[in-house]
Each structure stands twice: as C-alpha cells, then as structure tokens.
C-alpha cells in the first residue's frame, strides 16, 4: 500500500528498522553539543597556558607584567571553575582538563606525585575524555 501523502511517507520511514548504514542530520547544532561559556573558558585557559609554556623562554623574553597577566587569567579560570556549578557533562570534562593542566604545572608530572595525586590525575584524565566520548 503506497502512502497517500508526504506525511504518510515520513510516518512510514519511522517504522523501518535501523540496521546498518548511517543517518546524517542536516541543520544547526542543538544546545546539547554547543559548549557552554564555562567549558569554553576552561578550555581557553588550558590552550593559553599551553601557548605560554611552548613559547621560547617566556621568563626571558616577556615583561613581568605579561607573565603576571597570563598567570592571573589562568587563576581566574580556576576560580570560576571552583565557584560555578557545571550544568552538563561537557562542563565537568572541561573542568577536569583545566585541573589536570594545573596539577601538571604544579607537580611536574606523574612521576613526582604521590599515589593519591596520581589517582586524582588518572580520574581527571578519564573525566576529561568522558565528555568527548559521551557528548
């Protein structure tokens, strides 16, 4: 029996089994996959610190005021992460990436950390990945 209208055709599509193949959605992104302002701020702070650390000896070629400003910007992101509640898994993952970056800076890597710090860093790594796996 052929569908009598476009609506009937579309209704018929919903009854088909989803086996193999793929579906591509065309349109604007939903709110679920758009990072929140908190997540963007955390990830921007991580990217900025990475840039600062990859720069050739910023202590020698940057003025003290710039280094102070960079440190203050990172600390502001940490403070925001501490005071602003996450609204989704993406926010938690971004906070985990920020904290993992902070711990790596202060601990100098996993080898210098004690067992509790290493366990916390492992948790943060898993949490940072979780947002990309489940989002």
Buried (B, 14 or more C-beta within 10 A) or exposed (E): EEEEEEEEEEEEEEEEEEEEEEEEEEEEEEEEEEBBEBBEBBBBBBEBBEEBEEEEEBEEEBEEEEEEEBEEBBEEBBEBBEEBEBEBBBBBBBBBBBBBBBBBEEBEEEEEBEEEBBEBBEEBBEBBEBBEEEE
